[in-house]
């Protein structure tokens, strides 16, 4: 068989590796779909159009199906899971071909080594990573609740610079987590500035997503302005009943920043529950100095009472009567708690049904090693309002779960399918073309992922084929380990 290539490597005639025919092509730009064929060879899109006379080793008839760029999940936590589950089925069955990990301030400490290990693993998905502020701060200062000394800040800047030169796509913060919560704005600006020197992005789990969300969004935007770096605000939301409806105020801050010429974008998972650790229910100061110091505080009656008082004040501020909104996803010390709320666990312990006793139950669980939680704290109206914003991407905020283990948030399995099925097809929050743009080219351009995010000749052949009429998520809180449906897979 004779092959002829252009200087660019584009195949002119001969047998392609894969030929996708008769599909509705959604190219990722947001423009209207069109009928066409796509020829792939060598992992690249070689030709797009009506390829009547083309032949290939494998031909996929996509009649009646949507053909789109592979989805890019901009907010993942797959550092550990990708090595135990390299097929990353939860992402693949949700249309995702690329995940950006290292979010919320937590990443691998050696980004270069991480990429080498991922490359040797050859997982089913492409992987990019941010460098985590919490990881960097912990390496230099451990859990010290203070500002860094000049030499410590220089050491952190060096670590960020090394990570960026190793291929990190930016700096992430988790300013509600320890030790990141102890950092002042000036520290984050200094480190973000270093990431910006290498064309990075500042991705932030902001300092507060509840009653002080507006102030926290403003801080994230100002960090980007002062550091001269694009901003990505992670899992954009407002939590706590007292704050429902405030998404209009917080989103207006993002819109104003963009209208003033600042590159600020957001991402979101399409659910009304969040998921993070149990420790966020406690005040930050309780964790200063490390686990030994924390355990000593729990054992001291006066300090324990002070911790509990602040916990109950937080609960009152959110306008919750108890902790029934907090459900255990995984508690290693007793997996029998998985899937149960703190209120239910408190009853199992034979304690009185009141918030004071439930706070004691939380402290006991923290002494037992803490837990991963699901918090039912958001309003559907806010979720839909945020989703309507054209510079909002999709990020599942998930890892690679082990099937059958624990009760993970459904977002790990169904975020993209839920957007496409519930919010595009059923509720028409946006068009299918617009949803695909958010999942592909918008994400690729934000994080500088070259040759991805579009169906374009010469681009990487990251392609997803799905049925827009049937695509659906099936993972639910009580039975989370269920893959999405509607996606069709080729052999590329």
Secondary structure, DSSP 8 states (H G I E B T S, - for coil): ---EE-TT--EEESEEEEEEEEEEEE-SSS---EEEEEEEETTEEEEEE--TT-EEEEEEE-TTSEEEE-EEESSB--TTHHHH-TT-HHHHTTTEEEEEE--TT---S-HHHHHHHHHHHT-SSEEEE-EEHHHHHHHHHTT--S---HHHHHHHHHHHHHHHHTT--EEEEETTSTTGGG--HHHHHHHHHHHHHTT-EEEEE-S-SSTTHHHHHHHHHHHHHHHT-EEEETT----SGGGTTTHHHHHHHHHHHHHTT--EEEEE-SSS-EEEEGGGGS-GGGGTT-HHHHHHHHHSHHHHHHHHHHHHHHHHHTT-SSSTTEEEEE-TT-GGGTT-BHHHHHHHTT--SSHHHHHHHHHHHHHTT--EEEE----HHHHHHHHTSTTEEE---B----TTSS---THHHHHHHHIIIIIIIIT-SS-HHHHHHHHTHHHHHHTT-TT-SS--TTSB--EEEE-TTT-B---BTTB-----BSEE----
